[in-house]
């Protein structure tokens, strides 16, 4: 899948998408628990969710950066079930917003593939489920609304 921006495609090729906590020049993946003090560096909407949650709740936060511009691109927050609960795009340019949406789609597909692999679902079912979910995401964006 291409994001529409050659530089981001090259970063994905070079670094891939992290599936466990860690960081590189392109991204950082961390796990936070309810009330975690490390949430101070998150956007305010995410900070509120982490600080208002009980300690038993775990959040996965995935940050993306543009190293060649030395700036943040997007931040995504997932709950324990792997559901996207919050996202922040640090750009207003429509081209970059589309790149962020495609990154979001890539993350959701990766999480679905890992979840299905752990449950032993056949490859055909994974692809079909991924396509259905991709269609749902596109209809929610409002681009195809009448």
MARKE-540723 format. One record per residue (C-alpha): x, y, z; residue in one letter. Coordinates in steps of 0.1 Angstrom, whole numbers, padded with zeros to 4 digits, always signed. Example, Ala and Ser with C-alpha at 12.3 -4.5 7.8 and 13.67 -1.06 7.14 Angstrom:
<pts>
+0123-0045+0078a;+0137-0011+0071s;
</pts>
This chain:
<pts>
+0000+0000+0000x;+0013+0034-0008x;+0005+0064+0013x;+0007+0090-0015x;+0040+0105-0002x;+0072+0089-0014x;+0092+0099+0017x;+0067+0082+0040x;+0066+0051+0018x;+0104+0049+0020x;+0102+0053+0058x;+0077+0024+0060x;+0099+0003+0038x;+0130+0011+0058x;+0116+0008+0094x;+0083-0011+0089x;+0055-0007+0114x;+0063-0014+0151x;+0042-0041+0167x;+0059-0041+0201x;+0071-0012+0223x;+0101+0006+0209x;+0111+0035+0188x;+0131+0045+0157x;+0134+0077+0136x;+0100+0072+0121x;+0078+0060+0150x;+0075+0053+0186x;+0051+0027+0202x;+0044+0028+0240x;+0020+0011+0263x;+0004+0033+0290x;-0018+0024+0319x;-0046+0045+0335x;-0031+0074+0354x;+0003+0070+0339x;+0025+0101+0343x;+0041+0096+0309x;+0008+0108+0294x;+0020+0144+0300x;+0036+0145+0265x;+0004+0133+0248x;-0022+0156+0231x;-0047+0169+0256x;-0076+0146+0244x;-0054+0115+0249x;-0040+0128+0282x;-0076+0131+0296x;-0085+0095+0286x;-0053+0081+0302x;-0056+0101+0334x;-0093+0094+0338x;-0090+0057+0333x;-0085+0031+0361x;-0050+0017+0365x;-0062-0016+0351x;-0068-0002+0317x;-0040-0003+0291x;-0035+0019+0261x;-0012+0016+0232x;+0000+0049+0217x;+0016+0049+0183x;+0034+0082+0173x;+0047+0089+0138x;+0073+0115+0129x;+0088+0130+0098x;+0126+0129+0105x;+0135+0149+0074x;+0113+0178+0087x;+0120+0171+0124x;+0082+0172+0132x;+0054+0151+0144x;+0030+0136+0118x;+0003+0117+0138x;-0005+0100+0171x;-0030+0071+0174x;-0043+0056+0207x;-0057+0021+0209x;-0074+0004+0238x;-0067-0032+0251x;-0089-0047+0224x;-0069-0030+0196x;-0097-0005+0188x;-0088+0030+0178x;-0102+0053+0204x;-0084+0086+0196x;-0062+0101+0168x;-0044+0134+0163x;-0030+0146+0130x;-0004+0173+0134x;-0009+0188+0100x;-0036+0207+0082x;-0024+0202+0046x;-0049+0179+0029x;-0022+0158+0013x;-0006+0151+0046x;-0040+0144+0062x;-0046+0118+0036x;-0012+0103+0044x;-0022+0101+0081x;-0055+0084+0072x;-0036+0058+0052x;-0012+0053+0081x;-0043+0048+0103x;-0056+0022+0079x;-0023+0004+0078x;-0022+0002+0117x;-0058-0011+0118x;-0050-0038+0092x;-0018-0048+0110x;-0037-0052+0143x;-0064-0072+0126x;-0038-0095+0110x;-0021-0101+0143x;-0054-0107+0160x;-0065-0132+0134x;-0032-0150+0133x;-0034-0155+0171x;-0070-0169+0166x;-0060-0192+0137x;-0083-0177+0111x;-0075-0187+0075x;-0057-0162+0052x;-0088-0158+0029x;-0110-0148+0058x;-0084-0123+0069x;-0083-0106+0035x;-0121-0105+0032x;-0124-0091+0067x;-0097-0065+0060x;-0115-0054+0028x;-0148-0050+0046x;-0132-0030+0074x;-0114-0008+0048x;-0148-0001+0031x;-0163+0009+0065x;-0134+0033+0072x;-0138+0050+0038x;-0175+0055+0042x;-0169+0070+0076x;-0145+0096+0062x;-0174+0115+0046x;-0157+0115+0012x;-0185+0093-0002x;-0214+0108+0016x;-0242+0120-0006x;
</pts>
